[in-house]
């Protein structure tokens, strides 16, 4: 649950969709939160319980088709690849990007991310500026060299796609917070 200032909601939604973009393809509140952060808005945590809420197995928030992994990924890819998307934030004019997707090898997750990112780049006519590369890696194994490390004049963006908290924690511990080879 969240409490928002009206001006933050209007800024993050452009005032066009109310609080949520409620249509067939977008996961209901994921689009709102990604819009919220895309606008540079921040949130905080209140350290007391203000509301009790529970989900039951039959709730549509758990089972509706638009909340599928594919639609969640599609929404995230939209915000990554759009004209002023997150992968372009630190890219200079004329600079190309290699977007490395790191996840467990041979998985549907890796092929799904690579395919959806390429589709989104095509939708935004950005394929000439960005190449998507899948990197098969499991946290705990030795870190392979970056597939784009030998390329000159490119910005490397790494996306780590691990759904389980335990795996994400291992990635953070192994990669560290300062992996920056600009």
C-alpha positions in Angstrom: 0.0 0.0 0.0 1.2 3.5 -0.6 0.1 7.1 0.1 1.0 9.6 -2.5 0.8 13.4 -2.9 -1.5 14.3 -5.8 1.2 16.2 -7.6 3.5 13.1 -7.6 0.7 11.0 -9.0 -0.1 13.6 -11.7 3.6 13.9 -12.6 4.2 10.2 -12.8 1.1 9.5 -14.9 1.0 12.6 -16.9 -2.5 13.1 -15.6 -3.7 10.9 -18.4 -4.5 7.5 -16.8 -5.4 8.4 -13.2 -3.3 6.4 -10.8 -2.9 3.2 -12.8 -2.6 2.5 -16.5 -5.4 -0.1 -16.5 -5.3 -1.8 -19.9 -4.8 -5.3 -21.3 -1.0 -5.5 -21.4 0.4 -3.6 -18.5 0.6 -5.1 -15.0 -1.6 -2.7 -13.0 0.7 -1.0 -10.6 4.0 -1.9 -12.1 3.5 0.7 -14.8 2.7 3.3 -12.1 5.8 2.5 -10.0 8.1 2.5 -13.0 6.6 5.8 -14.2 7.0 7.2 -10.7 10.7 6.4 -10.5 11.3 7.4 -14.2 10.2 10.9 -13.2 12.9 11.0 -10.5 10.3 10.8 -7.7 11.4 9.0 -4.5 9.5 7.2 -1.8 10.1 6.4 1.8 9.1 3.7 4.2 6.9 4.3 7.3 8.1 2.2 10.1 4.8 1.3 11.5 1.9 -0.8 10.3 -0.8 1.5 8.8 -2.8 -1.2 7.0 -3.2 -5.0 7.0 -3.6 -6.6 3.6 -3.4 -10.2 2.5 -3.7 -12.0 -0.7 -5.6 -15.2 -1.1 -4.8 -17.8 -3.9 -7.8 -16.9 -6.1 -7.1 -13.2 -6.2 -6.7 -11.7 -9.6 -3.6 -9.8 -8.5 -2.0 -13.2 -8.3 -3.6 -15.0 -11.3 -4.7 -12.4 -14.0 -3.0 -13.0 -17.3 -1.8 -9.4 -17.6 0.4 -10.1 -14.5 2.3 -12.8 -16.3 6.1 -12.8 -16.1 6.1 -11.9 -19.9 4.0 -8.8 -19.3 6.1 -7.7 -16.2 9.2 -8.1 -18.4 7.6 -6.2 -21.3 6.7 -3.2 -19.0 10.3 -3.1 -17.6 11.8 -3.3 -21.1 9.6 -0.4 -22.2 11.1 1.8 -19.5 14.6 0.6 -20.3 14.5 1.2 -24.0 12.1 4.2 -24.6 13.7 7.4 -26.1 14.7 8.8 -22.6 14.8 5.3 -21.0 17.1 4.2 -18.3 19.7 2.7 -20.6 20.2 6.1 -22.3 20.6 8.1 -19.1 24.5 8.2 -19.2 25.1 7.7 -22.9 26.7 10.5 -24.8 25.4 11.6 -28.3 26.8 9.2 -30.9 27.8 6.6 -28.3 26.5 3.1 -28.8 25.3 0.8 -26.1 25.9 -2.9 -25.5 23.2 -4.1 -23.1 24.3 -7.3 -21.4 21.6 -9.4 -19.8 23.1 -11.7 -17.2 21.0 -14.6 -15.9 21.2 -18.4 -15.4 22.4 -20.1 -18.6 20.1 -21.7 -21.1 17.0 -20.4 -19.4 13.7 -19.1 -20.7 14.6 -16.0 -18.6 17.6 -15.2 -20.8 16.0 -15.7 -24.1 12.8 -13.9 -23.0 14.8 -10.8 -21.9 17.0 -10.7 -25.0 13.9 -11.1 -27.3 11.8 -8.5 -25.5 14.6 -6.0 -25.3 15.3 -6.4 -29.0 11.5 -6.0 -29.8 11.3 -2.9 -27.7 14.4 -1.4 -29.3 12.8 -2.0 -32.7 9.6 -0.3 -31.6 11.7 2.8 -30.6 13.9 2.6 -33.7 17.0 2.2 -31.5 18.5 -1.0 -32.9 21.4 0.9 -34.6 22.4 2.4 -31.2 22.1 -0.7 -29.0 23.1 -4.3 -29.2 21.6 -6.8 -26.7 23.9 -9.7 -25.6 22.9 -12.6 -23.3 25.4 -13.7 -20.7 24.9 -17.1 -19.1 26.1 -17.0 -15.5 25.1 -18.4 -12.2 25.9 -16.6 -9.0 28.7 -18.5 -7.1 30.5 -19.4 -10.4 33.5 -17.3 -11.5 32.4 -14.1 -13.3 33.1 -14.5 -17.0 34.7 -11.6 -18.9 32.3 -9.1 -20.3 31.5 -10.0 -23.9 31.7 -6.4 -24.9 35.0 -5.5 -23.0 37.0 -5.4 -26.2 34.7 -3.0 -28.0 35.8 0.6 -28.1 33.4 3.6 -27.9 30.5 1.7 -26.4 28.8 2.1 -23.1 28.2 -1.2 -21.4 24.9 -1.6 -19.4 24.5 -4.7 -17.4 21.1 -6.0 -16.5 21.0 -8.9 -13.9 17.8 -10.8 -14.2 17.4 -13.0 -11.2 14.0 -13.4 -9.7 14.8 -15.1 -6.4 16.0 -12.9 -3.5 18.7 -15.4 -2.6 20.2 -15.3 -6.1 20.0 -11.4 -6.2 21.8 -11.3 -2.8 24.5 -13.6 -4.2 24.9 -11.3 -7.3 25.3 -8.2 -5.1 27.8 -9.9 -2.9 29.8 -11.4 -5.7 29.7 -8.4 -8.2 30.0 -5.7 -5.5 28.6 -2.2 -5.6 31.4 -0.7 -7.5 31.7 -2.7 -10.7 32.2 0.1 -13.0 34.6 -0.3 -15.9 33.8 3.0 -17.8 
